[in-house]
Amino acid sequence: MASLQKIRNHGALLIVIVGVAMLAFILGDFLRDGSSLIHRDRDKVGIVAGEALSYAEYEAEIKRIESFYPDAQKAEIHSQIRDQVWNNFLQEHLFRTQAEKIGMIVKADRIGEDEAAELTELFLGANPHHYIKENPSLLDSNGDVNREGIIQLINSLNDADPEMLQNPEYVQQVASWMNLEKTVRNMYLQEKYYTLLQSLVRVNSLEAEFSFNNRQHGVSAEFVMQPYYAIADSLVKVSESDIKKLYKQNLYRYKQEPTRTIKYVSFAKTPSSEDFEAAKAAMERVQDEFRTTDDVMLVVQQHSETVYDGRDYSQENVPAQFKDFAFAKGAKAGDCTDLLFDGETYAMARIIKAGYSLPDSVELKAIIEGGEDREIGWVTEEQLIRGNAPKALIEKAFAGKRGTQFTIPVGMGEMTYEIMEVSKATPKVKLAILSRTVIASSKTESAIYNNASTFVVDHNNTESFEAGAQENGWVVTPQYGLKALTENVGNIKDSRQIVRWAFEAKEGEVSSTVYDCGDQYIIATLTDVNEEEYRPLEMVRGELTYLATNKAKYEYVAGLIKNATSLEEVAEILGQPIQSTERVALSDYRFANTGFEPAVIGATLALDENQLSEAIQGNTGVFVVKAGAANNSTDEFEPALEKMQLGYSSSQQHVGPAMRLIESEAEITDNRANFQ
């Protein structure tokens, strides 16, 4: 048990390590070895390059990461964490597979196996990995990596007798440490592989000179632009064959995953009149006690939805319905409102303290002994409460004066703060608030549910579903493009279950289940099953019609000006002004002030001086350009600098597509939809 005590002595560092590692997905060998389910196909969330991710590991990692977030945030970020876990698993094994093919490794699997090994250097060397150095929680008071603490922790974990292997606390701590080691090892392996790919991109002298000349050569120009939006659609005609031709030309852009379309009816869990009466009666039963009790906090704790946190309300942040009462002339402790109702909530307030003033905000600094002080900046009491700051910090920060230093206990230690500045004091009041929002009772919810269930029994196909909803005056809402991993239907809470049903049902079916989605019940029908590799023409018809219409407008304008011999004549025919730009170069992204127009830039540079172009089909309109005199730069060609700059941009452009190609060629099985 001595070893366990040593581990406990380093508990703070362990908490830090777990927190640091929470953003990376790790499948430690420690956990993998004990899994008896890993080889069962039905338990595999996914397979990448022959490596399987079991459901148990997937969920364990999700819960581990979620444990570092407040309960209120977990539902909001749940889908992001799921995606993060999968993406990290994907990247880890894609990189590892590619690295193994060329013999690339990170020397040593564990810190200390070889004192000269890379992993040890990444943690304890002269230049630790940036993942360690950029996390303040792993640094000492001087801002350096806490090498001594890390070494002590490793020794504590290694110095364990056999019975420790049966201790859950020890098992969890070993797993946490292995997670951190593997996180850094995988990140460094990815960085090595990226560096290798980037080093393979070479720029020769001809490329460097060509790139340089593209920036140097330029011309001035005058032009007339006819925007597409200024041409009435009625002046052109777009045929079905035009749209189909464009669809074939752009088919690569419409690659898609299988999708589903549903229609649904929502039944809001609206409270009944009986629910309003019951809520009012409950508040009336306790209102006298709230007015007279000496222990008002206990009454609030037992009967109110509004927690008493001791905050000092100002006129700006006090609940609006209590503002006049709380800051009335002569208001004093013990005063109490009548029972109020705003249409949803019954509430009343009692003054705990009145007739005093405090600043609305303070500027704080944390005093770090032996290290650099940390500026916290201006904070309000509400911000500190929301951030779960210690009560002692809040009280002392807003009760002190400028220049005051105070120390409060934090965990097993202490923290010292200094008040740098305070805002002007304003009147404050402490309120205890007794409140109850009227919600649907279980009886009311049951009646709503039964109504939806009866409808489902009587309408078991899409046609009957829509007709029945119309008879009842219910709104039928369509939801298009649901994918297998779509987290929710629109903004409906907890509706992942509906998406899962949609991918199991047949077209035309109505859900036999009434889905409980937070504040509403949902019934749905599956109206369309799309398993095509590409989005159908009808789904992208609007986009194609827009493109085809612009092309037709270009041809229309080109016909109007085909006999024009000067830019002035073009301007007169189109009713557009002549514009000018001092310089157009092949390296430009924009043409003058008109936006991204590569075709116009290329056509302009192909003209001789004073030559008039034909009509040019641009992205935003039709252009006619007259090239002016050359306007070349006089920069001196520096081959080495040009190669370096071009090499960097080229490597960035090539590495991304290379990694996407690796992913597209890899054998990836994604079964997440079966487990979410």
C-alpha positions as CSV (number, residue, x, y, z in Angstrom):
1,M,0.0,0.0,0.0
2,A,3.0,2.3,0.2
3,S,3.1,2.5,-3.5
4,L,-0.5,3.5,-3.6
5,Q,0.2,6.3,-1.2
6,K,3.1,7.5,-3.4
7,I,0.7,7.7,-6.3
8,R,-1.8,9.6,-4.2
9,N,0.9,12.1,-3.4
10,H,1.2,12.9,-7.0
11,G,-2.6,12.9,-7.6
12,A,-2.6,16.6,-8.7
13,L,-0.1,15.8,-11.5
14,L,-2.2,12.8,-12.6
15,I,-5.3,15.0,-12.9
16,V,-3.3,17.4,-15.0
17,I,-2.1,14.5,-17.2
18,V,-5.6,13.2,-17.8
19,G,-6.8,16.7,-18.6
20,V,-3.9,17.3,-21.1
21,A,-4.6,14.0,-22.8
22,M,-8.3,14.4,-23.1
23,L,-8.2,15.9,-26.6
24,A,-6.5,12.9,-28.2
25,F,-7.9,9.5,-28.8
26,I,-5.8,6.7,-27.3
27,L,-6.3,3.0,-27.5
28,G,-3.7,1.8,-25.0
29,D,-2.3,-1.7,-25.1
30,F,-3.0,-1.8,-21.4
31,L,-6.8,-1.7,-22.0
32,R,-6.7,-3.6,-25.3
33,D,-5.2,-6.8,-23.8
34,G,-8.0,-7.3,-21.4
35,S,-10.8,-7.0,-23.9
36,S,-12.5,-10.2,-24.8
37,L,-14.9,-8.5,-27.2
38,I,-12.4,-6.9,-29.5
39,H,-12.6,-9.8,-32.0
40,R,-16.3,-9.8,-32.3
41,D,-17.6,-8.2,-35.4
42,R,-20.8,-7.0,-33.8
43,D,-18.7,-5.0,-31.3
44,K,-16.6,-3.2,-33.9
45,V,-17.4,0.5,-34.3
46,G,-14.8,0.7,-37.1
47,I,-11.8,-0.9,-38.7
48,V,-8.9,1.1,-40.1
49,A,-6.0,-0.7,-41.8
50,G,-6.9,-3.9,-40.0
51,E,-7.0,-2.2,-36.6
52,A,-10.5,-2.5,-34.9
53,L,-12.1,0.0,-32.5
54,S,-14.5,-1.9,-30.2
55,Y,-17.6,-0.3,-28.9
56,A,-16.4,-0.7,-25.3
57,E,-13.2,1.3,-26.1
58,Y,-15.2,3.8,-28.1
59,E,-17.6,4.5,-25.3
60,A,-15.0,4.5,-22.6
61,E,-12.9,7.1,-24.4
62,I,-16.0,9.3,-25.0
63,K,-17.0,9.1,-21.3
64,R,-13.4,9.8,-20.2
65,I,-13.3,13.0,-22.2
66,E,-16.8,14.0,-21.2
67,S,-15.8,13.6,-17.5
68,F,-13.7,16.8,-17.8
69,Y,-16.7,18.9,-18.8
70,P,-19.5,20.3,-16.6
71,D,-22.7,18.3,-16.8
72,A,-24.5,21.2,-18.4
73,Q,-22.1,21.1,-21.4
74,K,-22.0,17.3,-22.0
75,A,-25.2,17.1,-24.1
76,E,-24.1,20.1,-26.2
77,I,-20.6,18.7,-27.0
78,H,-21.4,15.0,-27.1
79,S,-21.5,14.7,-30.9
80,Q,-18.3,16.7,-31.3
81,I,-16.5,14.4,-28.8
82,R,-17.8,11.3,-30.7
83,D,-16.4,12.7,-34.0
84,Q,-13.1,13.6,-32.2
85,V,-12.7,10.1,-30.9
86,W,-13.3,8.6,-34.3
87,N,-11.1,11.0,-36.2
88,N,-8.2,10.6,-33.8
89,F,-8.5,6.8,-34.1
90,L,-8.6,7.2,-37.9
91,Q,-5.6,9.4,-38.1
92,E,-3.5,7.4,-35.6
93,H,-3.8,4.2,-37.6
94,L,-3.5,5.8,-41.0
95,F,-0.3,7.4,-40.0
96,R,1.0,4.4,-38.2
97,T,0.3,2.1,-41.2
98,Q,2.1,4.4,-43.6
99,A,5.0,4.9,-41.2
100,E,5.4,1.2,-40.7
101,K,5.7,0.7,-44.5
102,I,8.8,2.8,-44.6
103,G,10.2,1.8,-41.2
104,M,9.5,5.1,-39.5
105,I,9.2,4.8,-35.7
106,V,9.4,6.8,-32.5
107,K,12.3,5.2,-30.6
108,A,11.1,3.5,-27.3
109,D,7.6,2.6,-26.4
110,R,7.9,3.8,-22.9
111,I,9.8,6.7,-21.2
112,G,13.1,5.5,-19.8
113,E,13.5,2.3,-21.9
114,D,16.5,3.9,-23.6
115,E,17.9,7.2,-22.2
116,A,18.7,8.3,-25.8
117,A,15.3,7.4,-27.1
118,E,13.1,10.0,-28.7
119,L,10.1,9.5,-26.4
120,T,12.2,10.3,-23.3
121,E,13.5,13.4,-25.1
122,L,10.0,14.5,-25.9
123,F,9.1,14.6,-22.2
124,L,12.4,15.2,-20.4
125,G,14.9,16.4,-23.0
126,A,16.3,19.9,-23.5
127,N,13.5,20.7,-25.9
128,P,10.3,18.9,-24.9
129,H,7.5,18.3,-27.4
130,H,5.3,21.4,-27.9
131,Y,2.2,19.4,-26.7
132,I,3.9,19.4,-23.2
133,K,5.4,22.9,-23.3
134,E,2.2,24.5,-24.4
135,N,0.2,23.2,-21.5
136,P,0.7,25.4,-18.5
137,S,-0.6,22.7,-16.1
138,L,2.5,20.6,-16.9
139,L,4.9,23.5,-16.1
140,D,6.5,24.5,-12.9
141,S,6.4,28.0,-11.4
142,N,9.1,29.2,-13.8
143,G,7.2,28.1,-16.9
144,D,9.5,25.1,-17.5
145,V,8.4,21.5,-17.9
146,N,8.1,19.9,-14.4
147,R,10.6,17.2,-15.1
148,E,11.1,16.3,-11.5
149,G,7.4,15.8,-10.9
150,I,7.1,13.6,-14.0
151,I,10.1,11.5,-13.0
152,Q,8.7,11.1,-9.5
153,L,5.3,10.1,-10.9
154,I,6.8,7.5,-13.2
155,N,8.8,6.0,-10.3
156,S,5.7,5.8,-8.2
157,L,3.8,4.0,-10.9
158,N,6.6,1.6,-11.5
159,D,7.3,0.9,-7.9
160,A,4.3,-1.3,-7.3
161,D,4.0,-4.7,-5.7
162,P,1.8,-7.5,-7.4
163,E,-1.2,-6.8,-5.3
164,M,-1.3,-3.3,-6.7
165,L,-2.2,-4.7,-10.1
166,Q,-5.6,-5.7,-8.6
167,N,-6.2,-2.1,-7.3
168,P,-8.7,-0.2,-9.5
169,E,-7.2,3.1,-8.6
170,Y,-3.7,2.0,-9.6
171,V,-5.1,0.5,-12.9
172,Q,-6.8,3.7,-13.7
173,Q,-3.7,5.8,-13.0
174,V,-1.5,3.6,-15.1
175,A,-3.9,3.8,-18.0
176,S,-4.0,7.6,-17.7
177,W,-0.2,7.8,-17.9
178,M,-0.1,5.4,-20.8
179,N,-2.6,7.6,-22.6
180,L,-0.4,10.6,-22.3
181,E,2.7,8.8,-23.5
182,K,0.8,7.4,-26.5
183,T,-0.7,10.8,-27.3
184,V,2.7,12.4,-27.5
185,R,4.2,9.5,-29.4
186,N,1.4,9.5,-32.0
187,M,1.5,13.2,-32.5
188,Y,5.3,13.1,-33.0
189,L,5.0,10.3,-35.5
190,Q,2.5,12.3,-37.5
191,E,4.8,15.3,-37.4
192,K,7.7,13.2,-38.7
193,Y,5.6,11.8,-41.5
194,Y,4.3,15.2,-42.5
195,T,7.9,16.5,-42.5
196,L,8.9,13.6,-44.7
197,L,6.1,14.4,-47.2
198,Q,7.0,18.1,-47.2
199,S,10.7,17.3,-47.8
200,L,9.7,15.3,-50.9
201,V,8.4,18.4,-52.6
202,R,11.2,20.0,-54.6
203,V,11.3,23.3,-56.6
204,N,13.7,23.5,-59.5
205,S,15.2,26.6,-61.0
206,L,12.8,26.8,-63.9
207,E,9.8,26.6,-61.5
208,A,11.3,29.3,-59.3
209,E,11.9,31.6,-62.3
210,F,8.5,31.0,-63.7
211,S,6.8,31.9,-60.4
212,F,8.9,35.0,-60.1
213,N,8.1,36.2,-63.6
214,N,4.4,35.6,-63.0
215,R,4.6,38.3,-60.3
216,Q,6.9,40.6,-62.2
217,H,5.0,40.8,-65.5
218,G,1.9,42.9,-65.4
219,V,-0.2,45.3,-67.5
220,S,-2.6,48.1,-66.9
221,A,-6.1,47.6,-68.3
222,E,-9.5,49.2,-69.0
223,F,-12.6,47.1,-69.0
224,V,-16.4,47.0,-69.1
225,M,-18.3,44.6,-67.0
226,Q,-21.9,43.5,-67.4
227,P,-23.0,41.8,-64.1
228,Y,-25.1,38.7,-64.5
229,Y,-27.7,40.0,-62.0
230,A,-28.3,43.1,-64.1
231,I,-29.6,40.9,-67.0
232,A,-33.2,39.8,-66.8
233,D,-33.7,36.1,-66.8
234,S,-36.5,36.5,-69.3
235,L,-34.0,37.6,-71.9
236,V,-32.4,34.2,-72.1
237,K,-33.5,30.6,-72.4
238,V,-32.1,27.5,-70.7
239,S,-33.0,24.1,-72.1
240,E,-33.2,20.8,-70.3
241,S,-30.3,19.5,-72.4
242,D,-28.2,22.5,-71.2
243,I,-28.8,21.5,-67.6
244,K,-28.1,17.8,-68.2
245,K,-24.9,18.6,-70.0
246,L,-23.7,20.7,-67.0
247,Y,-24.7,18.0,-64.6
248,K,-22.5,15.5,-66.4
249,Q,-19.6,18.0,-66.5
250,N,-19.9,18.6,-62.8
251,L,-20.9,15.2,-61.6
252,Y,-17.7,14.8,-59.5
253,R,-18.8,17.7,-57.3
254,Y,-22.0,15.8,-56.3
255,K,-20.5,12.7,-54.8
256,Q,-22.5,11.9,-51.7
257,E,-23.2,9.5,-48.8
258,P,-26.5,7.6,-48.6
259,T,-29.3,9.9,-47.3
260,R,-32.9,9.7,-46.1
261,T,-35.8,12.1,-46.2
262,I,-38.5,12.0,-43.6
263,K,-41.6,14.0,-42.7
264,Y,-42.6,14.3,-39.1
265,V,-45.3,15.7,-36.8
266,S,-44.3,17.2,-33.5
267,F,-46.5,17.1,-30.3
268,A,-45.3,19.7,-27.8
269,K,-45.4,18.7,-24.2
270,T,-47.5,21.7,-23.3
271,P,-48.8,21.9,-19.7
272,S,-52.5,21.6,-19.2
273,S,-54.8,24.0,-17.2
274,E,-54.6,21.5,-14.3
275,D,-50.8,21.7,-14.4
276,F,-51.0,25.5,-14.0
277,E,-53.4,25.2,-11.1
278,A,-51.2,22.6,-9.4
279,A,-48.0,24.8,-9.7
280,K,-49.9,27.8,-8.4
281,A,-51.2,25.8,-5.4
282,A,-47.8,24.4,-4.6
283,M,-46.3,27.9,-4.5
284,E,-49.2,29.2,-2.4
285,R,-48.6,26.5,0.1
286,V,-45.0,27.6,0.8
287,Q,-45.3,31.4,0.2
288,D,-46.0,32.2,3.9
289,E,-43.1,30.1,5.1
290,F,-40.8,31.9,2.6
291,R,-41.9,35.3,3.9
292,T,-41.4,34.5,7.6
293,T,-38.8,31.8,8.1
294,D,-35.4,32.5,9.6
295,D,-33.8,29.9,7.4
296,V,-34.9,31.2,4.0
297,M,-32.0,29.4,2.2
298,L,-33.4,26.0,3.3
299,V,-36.9,26.9,1.9
300,V,-35.3,27.9,-1.4
301,Q,-33.2,24.8,-1.5
302,Q,-36.2,22.6,-0.9
303,H,-38.9,24.3,-3.0
304,S,-37.3,26.6,-5.6
305,E,-35.8,26.2,-9.1
306,T,-33.7,29.3,-8.6
307,V,-30.6,28.4,-6.5
308,Y,-29.5,30.9,-3.9
309,D,-25.8,31.6,-4.7
310,G,-25.4,34.7,-2.6
311,R,-24.7,37.0,-5.6
312,D,-25.0,40.7,-5.3
313,Y,-27.6,41.9,-7.8
314,S,-27.3,45.4,-9.5
315,Q,-30.0,47.2,-11.3
316,E,-28.6,45.9,-14.5
317,N,-28.6,42.2,-13.8
318,V,-31.5,41.7,-11.3
319,P,-34.5,39.8,-12.8
320,A,-36.6,42.5,-14.5
321,Q,-39.8,41.6,-12.6
322,F,-38.1,42.3,-9.2
323,K,-36.1,45.4,-10.2
324,D,-38.6,48.1,-8.9
325,F,-39.1,46.1,-5.7
326,A,-35.5,45.4,-4.9
327,F,-34.3,48.9,-5.5
328,A,-37.3,50.8,-4.2
329,K,-36.6,53.6,-1.8
330,G,-36.5,52.3,1.8
331,A,-36.2,48.6,0.7
332,K,-34.8,46.5,3.5
333,A,-33.9,43.0,4.5
334,G,-37.0,40.9,5.0
335,D,-39.2,42.6,2.5
336,C,-41.0,40.2,0.2
337,T,-43.0,40.4,-3.0
338,D,-46.4,38.9,-3.6
339,L,-46.6,35.8,-5.7
340,L,-46.1,36.8,-9.4
341,F,-46.8,35.0,-12.6
342,D,-45.3,35.9,-16.1
343,G,-47.3,33.3,-18.1
344,E,-44.8,30.5,-17.5
345,T,-43.3,30.8,-14.1
346,Y,-44.7,31.6,-10.6
347,A,-42.1,33.5,-8.5
348,M,-41.6,35.7,-5.5
349,A,-38.5,37.3,-4.0
350,R,-37.3,38.3,-0.5
351,I,-34.6,40.7,0.3
352,I,-31.7,39.2,2.3
353,K,-29.5,42.3,2.3
354,A,-30.0,45.9,1.0
355,G,-28.7,49.4,1.3
356,Y,-25.0,48.8,0.3
357,S,-22.8,49.4,-2.7
358,L,-20.1,47.3,-4.4
359,P,-18.1,47.5,-7.7
360,D,-19.7,45.8,-10.7
361,S,-16.3,44.4,-11.8
362,V,-12.7,44.1,-10.6
363,E,-9.4,43.6,-12.3
364,L,-7.4,40.7,-10.8
365,K,-3.9,39.3,-11.0
366,A,-2.7,36.0,-9.6
367,I,0.6,36.2,-7.7
368,I,2.8,33.2,-8.6
369,E,5.5,32.7,-6.0
370,G,8.9,32.3,-7.8
371,G,7.3,32.7,-11.2
372,E,5.7,35.2,-13.5
373,D,2.4,36.7,-12.2
374,R,-0.7,36.0,-14.3
375,E,-3.0,38.7,-15.4
376,I,-6.7,37.6,-15.0
377,G,-8.2,40.9,-16.2
378,W,-11.6,42.4,-15.6
379,V,-14.2,40.1,-14.2
380,T,-17.8,40.4,-12.9
381,E,-19.2,38.5,-10.0
382,E,-21.6,36.7,-12.4
383,Q,-18.6,35.6,-14.5
384,L,-16.8,34.2,-11.5
385,I,-20.0,32.4,-10.3
386,R,-20.5,30.9,-13.7
387,G,-16.9,29.8,-13.8
388,N,-17.3,27.9,-10.5
389,A,-14.7,30.2,-8.8
390,P,-14.2,29.6,-5.0
391,K,-16.7,31.5,-2.9
392,A,-13.8,33.0,-0.9
393,L,-12.4,34.5,-4.1
394,I,-15.6,36.2,-5.0
395,E,-16.2,37.6,-1.6
396,K,-12.7,39.0,-1.1
397,A,-12.3,40.3,-4.6
398,F,-15.5,42.4,-4.4
399,A,-15.0,43.5,-0.8
400,G,-11.4,44.7,-1.2
401,K,-9.8,47.9,-2.4
402,R,-7.3,48.6,-5.2
403,G,-3.9,47.2,-4.3
404,T,-5.3,44.7,-1.7
405,Q,-3.7,41.2,-1.8
406,F,-5.5,38.2,-0.4
407,T,-4.9,34.5,-0.1
408,I,-7.5,31.7,-0.4
409,P,-7.2,27.9,-0.1
410,V,-7.2,26.1,-3.4
411,G,-7.1,22.3,-3.2
412,M,-4.3,21.3,-0.9
413,G,-2.5,24.6,-1.4
414,E,-3.1,28.3,-1.5
415,M,-3.4,31.0,-4.1
416,T,-2.7,34.7,-3.7
417,Y,-4.4,37.4,-5.7
418,E,-4.1,41.2,-6.0
419,I,-6.9,43.6,-6.8
420,M,-5.4,45.8,-9.6
421,E,-8.4,48.1,-10.1
422,V,-12.1,48.3,-9.2
423,S,-15.0,49.9,-11.0
424,K,-17.2,52.5,-9.4
425,A,-19.4,51.2,-6.6
426,T,-23.1,50.9,-7.4
427,P,-26.1,50.0,-5.2
428,K,-26.5,46.2,-4.7
429,V,-29.1,43.9,-3.2
430,K,-29.1,40.2,-2.2
431,L,-32.2,38.3,-3.1
432,A,-33.6,34.9,-2.3
433,I,-36.0,33.9,-5.1
434,L,-38.7,31.2,-4.9
435,S,-39.8,30.1,-8.3
436,R,-41.5,27.3,-10.2
437,T,-41.9,27.0,-13.9
438,V,-45.1,25.3,-15.0
439,I,-44.3,22.1,-17.0
440,A,-46.5,19.3,-18.3
441,S,-47.2,16.7,-15.6
442,S,-46.8,13.0,-16.2
443,K,-50.5,12.7,-16.6
444,T,-50.5,15.4,-19.3
445,E,-47.6,13.9,-21.1
446,S,-49.3,10.6,-21.0
447,A,-52.4,12.0,-22.7
448,I,-50.2,13.7,-25.4
449,Y,-48.3,10.5,-26.0
450,N,-51.5,8.4,-26.2
451,N,-52.9,10.8,-28.8
452,A,-49.7,10.4,-31.0
453,S,-49.7,6.6,-30.5
454,T,-53.3,6.3,-31.6
455,F,-52.5,8.3,-34.8
456,V,-49.6,6.0,-35.6
457,V,-51.8,2.9,-35.3
458,D,-54.4,4.4,-37.6
459,H,-52.0,5.8,-40.2
460,N,-49.2,3.3,-41.2
461,N,-48.0,4.6,-44.5
462,T,-46.8,8.0,-45.9
463,E,-50.0,8.8,-47.8
464,S,-52.3,8.1,-44.8
465,F,-49.8,9.9,-42.5
466,E,-50.0,13.1,-44.5
467,A,-53.7,13.0,-45.0
468,G,-54.4,12.3,-41.3
469,A,-52.2,15.1,-40.2
470,Q,-54.0,17.5,-42.6
471,E,-57.4,16.4,-41.2
472,N,-56.2,17.2,-37.7
473,G,-54.6,20.5,-38.7
474,W,-51.1,19.4,-37.7
475,V,-48.0,20.7,-39.4
476,V,-46.0,18.1,-41.3
477,T,-42.3,19.1,-41.5
478,P,-39.9,17.6,-44.0
479,Q,-36.3,16.9,-43.2
480,Y,-34.0,16.3,-46.2
481,G,-30.5,14.8,-46.5
482,L,-30.2,12.8,-43.3
483,K,-27.0,10.9,-43.2
484,A,-26.3,7.7,-41.2
485,L,-24.2,9.7,-38.7
486,T,-26.5,12.8,-38.5
487,E,-26.7,13.5,-34.8
488,N,-30.2,15.1,-34.7
489,V,-33.2,15.8,-36.9
490,G,-32.9,19.6,-37.4
491,N,-32.9,21.3,-34.0
492,I,-34.9,18.6,-32.3
493,K,-33.2,17.4,-29.1
494,D,-32.4,13.8,-28.5
495,S,-33.6,12.8,-32.0
496,R,-30.7,10.6,-33.0
497,Q,-33.1,7.7,-32.5
498,I,-35.2,8.9,-35.4
499,V,-32.2,9.0,-37.7
500,R,-31.3,5.5,-36.7
501,W,-34.9,4.4,-37.5
502,A,-34.8,6.1,-40.9
503,F,-31.9,4.0,-42.0
504,E,-33.5,0.8,-40.8
505,A,-37.0,1.4,-42.2
506,K,-38.4,1.0,-45.7
507,E,-39.6,3.9,-47.9
508,G,-43.2,4.7,-47.1
509,E,-43.1,3.3,-43.6
510,V,-44.4,5.2,-40.5
511,S,-42.5,4.9,-37.3
512,S,-44.3,2.4,-34.9
513,T,-42.6,4.3,-32.0
514,V,-43.5,7.6,-30.7
515,Y,-40.2,9.2,-30.0
516,D,-39.6,11.1,-26.8
517,C,-37.4,14.1,-27.8
518,G,-37.0,16.3,-24.7
519,D,-39.9,18.8,-24.8
520,Q,-41.8,17.1,-27.5
521,Y,-43.0,13.8,-29.0
522,I,-42.2,13.0,-32.6
523,I,-43.8,10.7,-35.1
524,A,-42.3,10.3,-38.6
525,T,-42.6,8.7,-42.0
526,L,-39.8,7.8,-44.3
527,T,-40.5,9.4,-47.7
528,D,-37.3,8.9,-49.6
529,V,-34.4,6.5,-49.6
530,N,-31.3,7.6,-51.5
531,E,-28.5,5.1,-52.0
532,E,-27.1,6.7,-55.1
533,E,-23.4,7.5,-55.3
534,Y,-24.1,11.0,-56.6
535,R,-26.8,13.5,-55.8
536,P,-29.5,13.2,-58.4
537,L,-30.0,16.0,-60.9
538,E,-33.3,17.2,-59.3
539,M,-31.5,17.8,-56.0
540,V,-29.0,20.1,-57.6
541,R,-31.2,21.6,-60.3
542,G,-31.3,25.0,-58.7
543,E,-27.5,25.3,-58.8
544,L,-27.2,24.0,-62.3
545,T,-30.0,26.3,-63.5
546,Y,-28.1,29.3,-62.1
547,L,-24.9,28.2,-63.9
548,A,-26.7,27.5,-67.2
549,T,-28.5,30.8,-66.9
550,N,-25.2,32.7,-66.5
551,K,-23.7,31.0,-69.5
552,A,-26.8,31.9,-71.5
553,K,-26.5,35.5,-70.4
554,Y,-22.8,35.5,-71.5
555,E,-23.8,34.3,-74.9
556,Y,-26.6,36.9,-75.0
557,V,-24.1,39.8,-74.1
558,A,-21.5,38.4,-76.6
559,G,-24.1,38.6,-79.3
560,L,-25.0,42.2,-78.5
561,I,-21.4,43.4,-78.7
562,K,-20.0,41.2,-81.4
563,N,-19.6,44.0,-83.9
564,A,-18.2,46.6,-81.4
565,T,-14.7,47.9,-82.3
566,S,-13.9,49.9,-79.3
567,L,-14.4,49.8,-75.5
568,E,-16.4,53.0,-75.7
569,E,-18.8,51.3,-78.1
570,V,-19.1,48.3,-75.8
571,A,-19.8,50.6,-72.8
572,E,-22.5,52.4,-74.8
573,I,-24.2,49.2,-75.9
574,L,-24.3,47.7,-72.4
575,G,-24.9,50.9,-70.5
576,Q,-22.0,50.2,-68.2
577,P,-19.1,52.5,-67.3
578,I,-15.5,52.0,-68.4
579,Q,-13.4,51.0,-65.4
580,S,-9.6,50.7,-65.1
581,T,-6.9,48.9,-63.1
582,E,-3.3,49.9,-62.8
583,R,-1.9,46.4,-62.8
584,V,-3.0,42.9,-63.7
585,A,-0.5,40.0,-63.0
586,L,-0.8,36.3,-63.4
587,S,-0.2,35.8,-59.7
588,D,-3.2,37.9,-58.8
589,Y,-6.2,36.4,-57.0
590,R,-8.7,39.2,-57.9
591,F,-9.3,41.1,-61.1
592,A,-9.4,44.8,-60.1
593,N,-12.3,45.2,-57.7
594,T,-14.6,42.5,-59.2
595,G,-13.5,39.4,-57.2
596,F,-12.1,36.0,-58.1
597,E,-11.8,36.1,-61.9
598,P,-8.9,33.8,-63.1
599,A,-10.3,33.6,-66.7
600,V,-10.4,37.4,-67.0
601,I,-6.8,37.7,-65.7
602,G,-5.5,35.1,-68.1
603,A,-7.3,36.6,-71.1
604,T,-6.0,40.1,-70.2
605,L,-2.3,39.1,-70.1
606,A,-2.7,37.3,-73.4
607,L,-3.6,40.6,-75.2
608,D,-1.2,42.9,-77.0
609,E,-1.0,46.6,-75.9
610,N,-4.2,48.4,-76.9
611,Q,-5.8,45.2,-78.1
612,L,-9.5,44.7,-77.3
613,S,-10.7,41.3,-76.1
614,E,-13.8,39.4,-77.1
615,A,-16.5,38.9,-74.5
616,I,-15.0,36.9,-71.6
617,Q,-17.3,34.7,-69.4
618,G,-16.4,35.5,-65.8
619,N,-17.7,34.2,-62.5
620,T,-19.7,37.4,-61.7
621,G,-20.4,38.8,-65.2
622,V,-19.3,39.3,-68.8
623,F,-16.1,41.3,-69.3
624,V,-14.5,43.1,-72.2
625,V,-10.9,44.2,-71.6
626,K,-8.5,46.5,-73.4
627,A,-4.9,45.9,-72.4
628,G,-2.7,48.9,-71.6
629,A,1.0,49.4,-71.3
630,A,3.2,46.9,-69.5
631,N,3.6,47.6,-65.8
632,N,6.3,45.3,-64.7
633,S,7.9,45.1,-61.3
634,T,11.6,45.8,-60.9
635,D,12.3,43.3,-58.1
636,E,15.6,41.4,-58.4
637,F,15.4,37.6,-58.9
638,E,16.8,35.7,-55.9
639,P,16.7,32.0,-56.8
640,A,17.4,30.7,-53.3
641,L,14.7,32.8,-51.7
642,E,12.2,32.1,-54.5
643,K,12.8,28.4,-54.1
644,M,12.3,28.5,-50.4
645,Q,9.0,30.5,-50.6
646,L,7.6,28.5,-53.4
647,G,8.7,25.2,-51.8
648,Y,6.9,26.0,-48.6
649,S,3.6,26.9,-50.4
650,S,3.9,23.9,-52.7
651,S,4.5,21.5,-49.8
652,Q,1.4,22.9,-48.0
653,Q,-0.6,22.4,-51.2
654,H,0.6,18.8,-51.8
655,V,0.6,17.3,-48.3
656,G,-3.1,17.8,-47.7
657,P,-4.2,16.0,-50.9
658,A,-1.6,13.3,-50.2
659,M,-3.2,12.6,-46.9
660,R,-6.7,12.6,-48.3
661,L,-5.5,10.1,-51.0
662,I,-4.0,7.9,-48.3
663,E,-7.4,8.0,-46.5
664,S,-9.4,7.3,-49.7
665,E,-7.2,4.3,-50.6
666,A,-7.2,2.8,-47.1
667,E,-9.5,0.0,-46.1
668,I,-11.9,1.8,-43.7
669,T,-15.0,0.3,-42.2
670,D,-17.2,2.8,-40.4
671,N,-19.9,1.2,-38.3
672,R,-20.6,4.2,-36.0
673,A,-24.1,4.6,-37.2
674,N,-25.0,1.2,-35.6
675,F,-23.8,2.4,-32.2
676,Q,-25.1,6.0,-32.0
